[in-house]
Amino acid sequence: MTCYYRTPPVLVACNADKTDTNGLIRIRFNNSRATCQSIYATGKVGEDKGMQPYSQDLRERIVNDIQRGESSQTAAAAKYSVSLSCVQKLMRQVRETGSSAAKPATGGATRKLAAPAAIAVIRTEITQQPDIRLSELCERVATQTDIQSDESLMSRELKRLGITLKKRSSTPASGRRRV
């Protein structure tokens, strides 16, 4: 027996005896009861690695239904539980490129402080003054490289570089000693 479990944005078909993975949903049938778990890019349950493209199988089914005249774009969107704009963009891509394959990820915006000059300034300033404040570090990077940043951006960049800001060794320990 084949059954369908519909959840936006994925339609999954599975056999009642098996675990089927299609895109982001896993369905298991135990004692005629369906349980559903999220599966992401790593294949580990519950780890979110961001948005994932629709499966190629789903894309091809949508395109085939529309090209054969079995469904309109609106009907295909409803049938496969995807948005109408998704179907429209998919059909535009097929018209323009001839392919329904997912486009590669763009990678997001480039980091402002990823420039080698900025990294060099950050490393030298922290070496010279280990207890520098984030605001002071931002000012020094801005004066030497003309790259403007704020404290939160600088904090994230320091974390990426594996640099921690150290307190002065002369700073007394906080809190009371336990006896």
C-alpha positions in Angstrom: 0.0 0.0 0.0 1.4 3.4 -1.0 0.3 6.4 1.1 1.1 10.1 0.8 2.0 12.3 3.7 1.6 15.9 2.8 3.4 18.7 4.6 4.4 22.0 3.1 6.7 22.1 1.2 7.3 18.4 0.6 5.2 15.5 -0.7 6.5 12.1 0.3 5.3 8.7 -0.9 6.3 5.7 1.1 5.5 2.0 1.5 3.9 1.1 4.8 6.7 -1.4 5.6 9.7 0.9 4.9 11.3 4.1 6.0 11.4 6.5 3.1 13.5 9.6 2.9 12.6 12.2 0.3 14.0 15.7 0.9 13.4 16.7 4.4 10.8 14.3 5.8 11.2 10.7 7.1 8.0 8.7 7.7 8.1 5.5 9.7 5.1 3.3 10.1 4.9 1.4 13.4 1.7 -0.5 14.2 -0.2 1.5 11.6 0.9 4.8 13.2 2.9 7.3 11.2 5.7 9.2 12.9 7.5 12.0 11.1 11.0 13.4 11.8 13.0 16.2 10.2 16.1 15.2 8.3 18.5 17.9 7.0 21.5 18.0 4.8 23.7 16.1 7.2 21.3 13.2 7.4 21.2 13.5 11.2 17.8 13.9 12.7 17.0 17.4 14.0 20.1 19.3 12.7 19.0 22.4 10.7 21.5 23.3 8.0 19.3 26.0 6.4 16.9 26.0 3.5 17.2 23.1 1.1 15.9 23.0 -2.5 13.0 20.9 -3.5 13.9 17.4 -4.7 14.6 16.8 -8.3 11.8 14.2 -8.4 9.3 16.7 -7.2 10.5 19.4 -9.7 10.2 16.9 -12.6 6.7 15.8 -11.5 5.5 19.4 -11.4 7.0 20.2 -14.8 5.6 17.0 -16.4 2.1 17.6 -15.1 2.1 21.2 -16.5 3.7 20.3 -19.8 1.3 17.4 -20.5 -1.6 19.7 -19.7 -2.8 17.6 -16.8 -2.6 20.6 -14.4 -2.5 24.3 -14.5 0.3 26.0 -12.5 -2.2 26.8 -9.7 -3.5 23.2 -9.6 0.0 21.8 -9.6 1.0 24.1 -6.7 -2.0 22.8 -4.7 -1.4 19.2 -5.7 2.2 19.2 -4.6 1.8 21.6 -1.6 4.2 24.2 -3.0 3.6 27.9 -3.5 2.4 29.2 -6.8 5.4 31.5 -7.1 7.6 28.4 -6.8 5.8 26.7 -9.7 6.0 29.9 -11.8 9.8 30.3 -11.2 10.3 26.7 -11.9 8.5 26.9 -15.3 10.3 30.1 -16.2 13.6 28.3 -15.4 12.6 25.4 -17.7 11.7 27.8 -20.5 14.9 29.8 -20.2 17.4 27.0 -19.5 15.7 23.8 -20.4 16.5 22.3 -17.0 14.5 21.9 -13.8 17.6 21.3 -11.7 18.1 23.3 -8.6 20.4 26.3 -8.9 23.6 26.2 -6.8 23.6 28.1 -3.5 25.0 31.6 -3.8 26.8 31.6 -0.5 25.4 34.8 1.0 27.0 38.2 1.5 30.8 38.5 1.8 32.2 39.5 5.2 33.4 43.0 5.5 36.3 42.1 7.8 37.5 39.1 5.7 40.0 41.3 3.8 43.6 40.3 4.5 44.5 43.9 5.5 41.7 44.0 8.1 42.7 40.6 9.5 46.3 41.7 9.8 45.3 44.8 11.6 43.1 42.9 14.0 45.9 40.4 14.8 48.6 43.0 15.3 46.3 45.2 17.5 45.4 42.3 19.7 49.0 41.2 20.0 50.1 44.7 21.0 47.2 45.2 23.4 45.5 42.0 24.5 42.9 43.7 26.7 41.7 46.1 23.9 38.0 46.9 23.9 35.9 46.0 20.9 35.0 49.6 20.2 38.6 50.6 20.2 39.5 47.7 17.9 36.7 48.8 15.5 38.1 52.4 15.5 41.7 51.2 14.8 40.6 48.9 12.0 38.6 51.8 10.5 41.5 54.3 10.6 44.0 51.9 9.2 41.9 50.1 6.5 38.8 52.3 5.9 36.5 49.4 6.8 33.7 50.4 9.1 32.4 47.8 11.6 30.6 47.7 14.8 31.2 45.8 18.0 28.9 42.8 17.2 30.6 42.4 13.7 34.0 42.6 15.3 33.0 40.0 18.0 31.8 37.6 15.3 35.0 38.0 13.3 37.2 37.4 16.3 35.3 34.2 17.0 35.8 33.1 13.4 39.5 33.8 13.7 39.7 31.9 17.0 40.9 35.0 18.9 39.6 35.6 22.4 40.1 38.9 24.2 42.1 38.4 27.3 41.8 40.3 30.5 45.0 41.8 32.0 46.9 39.5 34.2 46.8 42.2 36.9 43.0 42.2 37.0 41.8 40.6 40.2 39.6 37.5 40.0 35.9 38.2 40.5 33.7 36.7 43.2 34.6 35.2 46.6 36.9 32.3 47.2 35.2 29.1 48.4 36.5 27.7 51.5 
